Amino acid sequence: MRQLSFALLCLLLFGCAKTERVYIPDNEAPPDRSVSTLKLETYVNKCYIGLLGRKPLDAEMTAAVQTLRDSSLSSGGRKLMLSNILNQEEFLVKAYTNDGDLLLNKWDTSLYAFFLYQFTTARQDTNNVAIYPVIDTGIVGLERLLSITTDFTNGTIDTRTMHKYMVNNYAYDEINMGSENFVRSVFDHFLLRYPTTAELAEGIKMVDGFEAVLFTQTGDSRSDFVELFFNNNAYVEGQVRWAFQRYFFRDAKTEELAFYTNIYQQNGDQKILFTELLSLNEYAGF
C-alpha cells in the first residue's frame, strides 16, 4: 500500500509538469541521397524563378544540384544554394523592379526626372517663396526615388528603406491622390489589409499635418506617418504574410507568423527571410 501511495505521489508531483511549446520548422530528418535528380532540378528551378524571375543557366543548375548533393540535401545545403542565388545583384534588381511596378504603377525613371525638373524649376521662381517648404519636400522625395536603383542594388539601403522612399514622394501621391487614398494604399500594400476606422482617421490627420496617433505613437506629418508605419512590427509581419502568400500560396499559420516575424525583426534582412522559407521541405518538395 505504501509503494502504491508513493507512486501516486510521484505522479502528482512530476507527471503534471507544465511544458512550453516551441515551434521548430521542418523538425524532421533530412531526406536521403536517393532523391531523384529531376526532383532536385525542379527545386532549383523554383528557386531561380521565384527569386530572379528566370530559369538557371546550365552551369548554375549543375552547381546548385551538386551543392544539394554534397550536403545530402540538408537544410544547410539548401540555404547555401539559396545564398548563392540571393547574393547576385540580379536578385536586388528584380526585387526593386517588382516593388516599383506594384507601388509606382510601372512608371519609369524618366517620368520621375520630369517631375523633379518641374519642382526644381518652381523652386527657382521667387513668386513661389511661400510654398518653398512644400517644393523642397517634393524635391527630396523625388531625388530619393531616383536614387533607389543605385542605392538598393549596391546595398546602401535595405528593403524597408526602399519601401519608405517608394511611397513618400510626389509620384506615389499622383497615383494615390488624396490623404485617404494614400493611407489606404500603404496599409493595403504592406499589411495586406485596409486600415481600421480609427487607423484611417488618425492616419489622414497625421498626413495632413495634424497631431495624431498611429500604432500608439504620435506624429504630425506625412514623414512621421511613413516612419511610424515602416518602423512598426506590423510592417515586418506584413512582409512575412506576403512571402508566404507568394511562395506557398497560403496564409502563414499563427506559429509560423510569430517565428519568422521574429527572425525578420532581429536582422531586417529580406534575404535571410527568403533563405529560411525557401529551404523548407514544403517549398523544396522533398
Helices and strands as residue ranges (DSSP letters): H 2-14, H 37-52, H 58-70, H 75-86, H 89-103, H 109-123, G 126-131, H 132-153, H 159-167, H 170-175, H 179-191, H 197-207, E 212-214, E 217-219, H 222-230, H 233-248, H 254-267, H 270-278, H 281-284
